[in-house]
Amino acid sequence: MHTEFHKGGVRRNSIRFLQSLISRPEFGPFVLLVLEIVVFTARSPAFISPGNISNLLAFTPELGMISLGMTLLMVSGEFDLSVGSVFGFAPIVMWTFYNTHTTSLEIGFLVAMLISAVIGFVNGWFVTKLKIPSFLVTLGMLLVVRGTALYITDGFPQRTWTSDSLLMRVIVGEFRLADLRIYTSLLWFIFFAIILGYVLAGSKAGNWILASGGNPEAARARGVRVTRTKMTLFILTALISAYAGITSSIRVSAANPNSGTGYELEVIAMVVIGGTALSGGRGTIVGTVLGVLILRMMRNGIVLIGVPGLAYNIFIGGIILGMMALHSWLERRHRTGT
């Protein structure tokens, strides 16, 4: 009798654990990622070759970094459409200062980051102080920043190959790990993911972010500094977008004023696929990392198996719709306790 009771308890605990696992926002993206790897590998063994994995790991960190900042911002109930233009603008500032012999590369880097922080501050100020929706504010900022980059350069890329500094090697150094070619930008992406993951899931600041997106008025009543929290997140998102853009310019040896066009929507797609709610109040960094990997692997894999690259947006749209349906279904099951 005791043995049967013990087995029944173990079975109930196992079922409860599985239900808890399936209800997590990261579960759907994880299953989709594994499915992607299996399908693409079956159709093209080159998908898991060291050369292809190296290419994936080279491109992933840049959009991934922006996605991390966007995750925190979206969890707080806001989003930023200007991240792609800041991605293109920051390296233009840095390399313009350097190429015109105005400053050293390091000072140019700091100036670019400072200007990007101001862009984030302005976004946050318009949203929190003037109560203008973040969609409208950041759409306007997208046009201002992109237009400024084009005006500065007359639409032409800036030279980046005339410098070889310690800063460049720290941001995008290259080394070998067995047969893989790794850039230090991947290590920075992992570092940022760990830090921001802790901030969101394990700190008081994370509780403020979740509360700001879940119910701002109730959060204010409980002493949460909603305005300060959102302002800080707009600045953080702009800074990490600028850093990602500078990373890209060093890696590809080009600072193009049109760089990052369309990234804002792709980043939002990555964050949403990872389980972050558009309405705010829910999201995880782990889910976003899975969302980043899903879309980067999708872009790479469909080309390897012979699908036209122009069909990429079809797959993105299908994945977004499918993941939204799954997240909605899991949320309803969680609320009903089934």
C-alpha positions as CSV (number, residue, x, y, z in Angstrom):
1,M,0.0,0.0,0.0
2,H,2.8,2.4,1.0
3,T,4.6,1.6,-2.3
4,E,1.6,2.3,-4.4
5,F,0.9,5.5,-2.6
6,H,4.6,6.6,-3.2
7,K,4.3,5.7,-6.9
8,G,1.1,7.7,-7.2
9,G,2.8,10.7,-5.6
10,V,5.8,10.5,-7.9
11,R,3.4,10.2,-10.9
12,R,1.5,13.3,-9.8
13,N,4.7,15.3,-9.2
14,S,6.0,14.3,-12.6
15,I,2.7,15.3,-14.3
16,R,2.8,18.6,-12.4
17,F,6.4,19.2,-13.4
18,L,5.6,18.5,-17.1
19,Q,2.6,20.9,-17.0
20,S,4.7,23.6,-15.4
21,L,7.4,23.1,-18.0
22,I,5.0,23.2,-21.0
23,S,3.4,26.3,-19.6
24,R,6.7,28.3,-19.6
25,P,7.0,30.8,-22.4
26,E,10.3,29.4,-23.4
27,F,8.9,25.9,-24.1
28,G,7.4,26.6,-27.5
29,P,10.5,28.4,-28.9
30,F,12.7,25.6,-27.6
31,V,10.7,23.0,-29.4
32,L,10.6,25.0,-32.6
33,L,14.4,25.5,-32.4
34,V,15.1,21.8,-32.0
35,L,12.6,21.1,-34.9
36,E,14.5,23.6,-37.1
37,I,17.8,22.0,-36.4
38,V,16.5,18.5,-37.2
39,V,14.7,19.5,-40.4
40,F,17.6,21.6,-41.8
41,T,20.2,19.0,-40.9
42,A,18.1,16.3,-42.5
43,R,17.7,18.3,-45.7
44,S,21.3,19.7,-45.8
45,P,24.0,18.1,-43.7
46,A,26.1,21.2,-44.4
47,F,23.8,23.0,-41.9
48,I,25.8,21.6,-38.9
49,S,29.2,21.9,-40.6
50,P,31.9,24.0,-38.7
51,G,32.0,26.6,-41.5
52,N,28.2,27.2,-41.4
53,I,28.0,27.2,-37.6
54,S,30.9,29.8,-37.7
55,N,28.8,32.0,-40.0
56,L,25.8,31.7,-37.8
57,L,27.7,32.7,-34.7
58,A,29.2,35.6,-36.5
59,F,25.9,37.2,-37.6
60,T,23.8,36.3,-34.5
61,P,25.3,38.6,-31.8
62,E,24.5,41.9,-33.5
63,L,20.7,41.5,-33.8
64,G,20.8,39.4,-30.6
65,M,22.2,42.3,-28.6
66,I,19.4,44.7,-29.7
67,S,16.9,42.0,-28.9
68,L,18.1,41.8,-25.3
69,G,17.5,45.5,-24.8
70,M,14.2,45.4,-26.6
71,T,13.0,42.5,-24.4
72,L,13.3,44.6,-21.2
73,L,11.7,47.6,-22.9
74,M,8.8,45.5,-24.2
75,V,8.3,43.8,-20.8
76,S,7.9,47.3,-19.4
77,G,5.1,47.9,-21.9
78,E,7.0,50.0,-24.5
79,F,9.0,49.3,-27.6
80,D,11.5,51.2,-29.8
81,L,11.2,51.4,-33.6
82,S,14.4,53.5,-33.8
83,V,16.8,50.7,-32.9
84,G,17.7,50.0,-36.6
85,S,18.5,53.6,-37.3
86,V,20.6,53.9,-34.2
87,F,22.4,50.7,-35.3
88,G,23.4,52.5,-38.5
89,F,23.9,55.9,-37.1
90,A,26.4,55.2,-34.2
91,P,29.2,53.8,-36.4
92,I,28.8,56.7,-38.8
93,V,29.4,59.1,-35.9
94,M,32.4,57.1,-34.6
95,W,34.1,56.6,-38.0
96,T,33.4,60.2,-39.2
97,F,35.2,61.6,-36.1
98,Y,38.1,59.2,-36.7
99,N,38.4,59.6,-40.5
100,T,38.3,63.4,-40.3
101,H,41.1,63.3,-37.7
102,T,38.9,65.0,-35.2
103,T,39.4,62.5,-32.4
104,S,40.9,59.1,-31.8
105,L,38.8,56.0,-32.5
106,E,38.3,55.5,-28.7
107,I,37.0,59.0,-28.2
108,G,34.8,58.7,-31.3
109,F,33.4,55.5,-29.8
110,L,32.5,57.3,-26.6
111,V,30.9,60.2,-28.5
112,A,28.8,57.8,-30.5
113,M,27.6,56.1,-27.4
114,L,26.9,59.4,-25.6
115,I,24.8,60.7,-28.5
116,S,22.9,57.3,-28.6
117,A,22.2,57.7,-24.9
118,V,20.7,61.1,-25.6
119,I,18.6,59.6,-28.4
120,G,17.3,57.0,-25.9
121,F,16.7,59.8,-23.3
122,V,14.7,61.8,-25.7
123,N,12.6,58.8,-26.7
124,G,11.9,58.1,-23.0
125,W,11.1,61.8,-22.2
126,F,8.5,62.1,-25.0
127,V,6.9,58.8,-23.9
128,T,6.9,59.3,-20.1
129,K,6.6,63.0,-19.8
130,L,4.5,64.0,-22.8
131,K,2.5,60.8,-22.7
132,I,2.9,60.2,-26.5
133,P,2.8,56.5,-27.5
134,S,6.2,54.9,-28.0
135,F,5.1,53.8,-31.5
136,L,4.8,57.4,-32.7
137,V,7.8,58.7,-30.8
138,T,10.2,56.1,-31.9
139,L,8.9,56.1,-35.5
140,G,9.7,59.9,-35.6
141,M,13.1,59.2,-34.1
142,L,13.8,56.5,-36.7
143,L,13.3,59.1,-39.5
144,V,15.3,61.8,-37.7
145,V,18.3,59.5,-36.9
146,R,18.3,57.8,-40.3
147,G,18.1,61.1,-42.1
148,T,20.9,62.5,-40.0
149,A,23.2,59.6,-40.9
150,L,22.4,60.0,-44.6
151,Y,23.0,63.8,-44.4
152,I,26.4,63.4,-42.7
153,T,27.6,60.9,-45.3
154,D,25.8,62.0,-48.4
155,G,24.6,58.4,-48.5
156,F,28.0,56.9,-48.9
157,P,29.7,54.4,-46.5
158,Q,32.5,55.5,-44.2
159,R,35.9,53.9,-44.3
160,T,36.6,51.6,-41.4
161,W,39.6,49.6,-42.7
162,T,42.2,52.3,-42.0
163,S,42.4,51.5,-38.3
164,D,43.6,48.6,-36.2
165,S,43.2,49.5,-32.5
166,L,42.9,47.6,-29.3
167,L,39.2,48.8,-29.1
168,M,38.5,47.0,-32.4
169,R,40.1,43.8,-31.2
170,V,38.2,43.9,-27.9
171,I,34.8,44.4,-29.6
172,V,35.3,42.1,-32.6
173,G,38.4,40.1,-32.1
174,E,38.7,36.7,-33.9
175,F,39.9,33.4,-32.5
176,R,39.6,29.7,-33.2
177,L,37.8,27.1,-31.1
178,A,38.5,23.7,-32.6
179,D,37.2,24.1,-36.2
180,L,35.0,27.1,-35.3
181,R,35.8,30.7,-36.1
182,I,34.6,32.8,-33.2
183,Y,34.3,36.5,-32.8
184,T,34.5,38.2,-29.4
185,S,31.1,39.8,-30.2
186,L,29.6,36.4,-29.4
187,L,31.2,36.5,-25.9
188,W,29.8,40.0,-25.4
189,F,26.3,38.8,-26.5
190,I,26.5,36.0,-24.0
191,F,27.8,38.4,-21.3
192,F,24.9,40.8,-21.9
193,A,22.4,38.0,-21.9
194,I,23.6,36.8,-18.5
195,I,23.6,40.2,-17.0
196,L,20.2,41.3,-18.3
197,G,18.7,37.9,-17.6
198,Y,19.7,38.4,-14.0
199,V,18.4,41.9,-13.9
200,L,15.0,40.8,-15.2
201,A,14.6,37.6,-13.3
202,G,16.6,38.0,-10.1
203,S,16.7,41.7,-9.1
204,K,14.5,44.4,-7.7
205,A,14.9,46.3,-11.0
206,G,13.4,43.3,-12.7
207,N,10.4,43.4,-10.5
208,W,10.0,47.1,-11.3
209,I,10.2,46.3,-15.1
210,L,7.6,43.6,-14.8
211,A,5.3,45.8,-12.7
212,S,5.7,48.8,-15.0
213,G,4.4,46.7,-18.0
214,G,1.8,44.6,-16.1
215,N,-0.1,47.4,-14.4
216,P,1.6,50.8,-14.3
217,E,-0.9,52.6,-12.1
218,A,-0.9,49.8,-9.5
219,A,2.9,49.8,-9.7
220,R,3.0,53.5,-9.0
221,A,0.7,53.1,-6.0
222,R,3.1,50.6,-4.6
223,G,6.1,52.9,-4.9
224,V,7.5,51.6,-8.2
225,R,9.3,54.4,-10.1
226,V,7.7,53.6,-13.4
227,T,8.9,56.8,-15.2
228,R,12.5,56.3,-14.2
229,T,12.4,52.6,-15.1
230,K,11.1,53.3,-18.6
231,M,13.5,56.2,-19.2
232,T,16.4,53.9,-18.2
233,L,15.2,51.2,-20.5
234,F,14.9,53.5,-23.5
235,I,18.5,54.7,-22.9
236,L,19.7,51.1,-22.4
237,T,18.1,50.0,-25.7
238,A,19.6,52.9,-27.6
239,L,23.1,52.2,-26.1
240,I,23.0,48.5,-26.9
241,S,21.8,49.2,-30.4
242,A,24.7,51.6,-30.9
243,Y,27.2,49.1,-29.6
244,A,25.7,46.4,-31.9
245,G,26.0,48.7,-34.9
246,I,29.6,49.6,-34.1
247,T,30.3,45.8,-33.7
248,S,28.9,45.2,-37.2
249,S,30.9,48.0,-38.8
250,I,34.1,46.6,-37.5
251,R,33.2,43.0,-38.5
252,V,32.2,43.9,-42.1
253,S,34.7,46.8,-42.5
254,A,32.0,49.2,-43.5
255,A,29.8,51.9,-41.8
256,N,26.8,52.3,-44.1
257,P,24.2,54.9,-43.2
258,N,21.5,52.5,-44.4
259,S,22.7,49.7,-42.2
260,G,20.1,48.3,-39.9
261,T,17.1,49.2,-42.1
262,G,14.2,46.9,-41.2
263,Y,16.0,45.6,-38.1
264,E,13.4,47.1,-35.8
265,L,10.7,44.7,-37.0
266,E,13.0,41.7,-37.1
267,V,14.1,42.4,-33.5
268,I,10.5,42.7,-32.3
269,A,9.7,39.4,-34.1
270,M,12.6,37.7,-32.2
271,V,11.4,39.0,-28.9
272,V,7.8,38.1,-29.5
273,I,8.6,34.6,-30.7
274,G,10.6,34.2,-27.5
275,G,7.4,34.7,-25.5
276,T,7.5,38.3,-24.5
277,A,4.0,39.9,-24.5
278,L,3.4,42.9,-26.7
279,S,1.2,44.3,-24.0
280,G,4.0,44.1,-21.4
281,G,4.4,42.4,-18.1
282,R,5.8,39.1,-19.3
283,G,9.0,38.0,-20.9
284,T,12.3,36.3,-20.4
285,I,15.9,36.8,-21.7
286,V,16.2,33.0,-22.3
287,G,13.1,33.1,-24.5
288,T,14.5,36.0,-26.5
289,V,17.8,34.2,-27.1
290,L,15.8,31.2,-28.4
291,G,13.9,33.6,-30.6
292,V,17.1,35.1,-32.0
293,L,18.5,31.7,-32.8
294,I,15.2,30.6,-34.4
295,L,15.2,33.5,-36.9
296,R,18.9,33.5,-37.6
297,M,18.9,29.7,-38.3
298,M,15.8,30.2,-40.4
299,R,17.5,32.8,-42.6
300,N,20.5,30.6,-43.0
301,G,18.7,27.2,-43.3
302,I,16.2,28.1,-46.0
303,V,19.1,29.2,-48.3
304,L,21.0,26.0,-47.7
305,I,18.0,23.8,-48.6
306,G,17.4,25.8,-51.8
307,V,14.4,28.0,-50.8
308,P,14.7,31.5,-52.3
309,G,16.0,34.0,-49.8
310,L,13.1,36.4,-50.7
311,A,10.7,33.9,-49.1
312,Y,12.3,34.6,-45.7
313,N,9.6,37.0,-44.7
314,I,6.9,34.4,-45.4
315,F,8.5,32.1,-42.9
316,I,8.9,34.9,-40.3
317,G,5.3,35.8,-40.6
318,G,4.2,32.2,-40.3
319,I,6.4,31.6,-37.3
320,I,5.1,34.7,-35.6
321,L,1.4,33.7,-36.2
322,G,2.1,30.2,-35.1
323,M,4.0,31.2,-31.9
324,M,1.3,33.8,-31.0
325,A,-1.4,31.1,-31.3
326,L,0.7,28.7,-29.1
327,H,1.5,31.3,-26.5
328,S,-2.2,32.3,-26.3
329,W,-3.2,28.6,-25.9
330,L,-0.7,28.0,-23.2
331,E,-1.7,31.2,-21.4
332,R,-5.4,30.1,-21.4
333,R,-4.5,26.6,-20.1
334,H,-2.3,28.2,-17.4
335,R,-5.1,30.5,-16.3
336,T,-7.7,27.7,-16.1
337,G,-5.2,25.4,-14.4
338,T,-5.5,22.6,-16.9
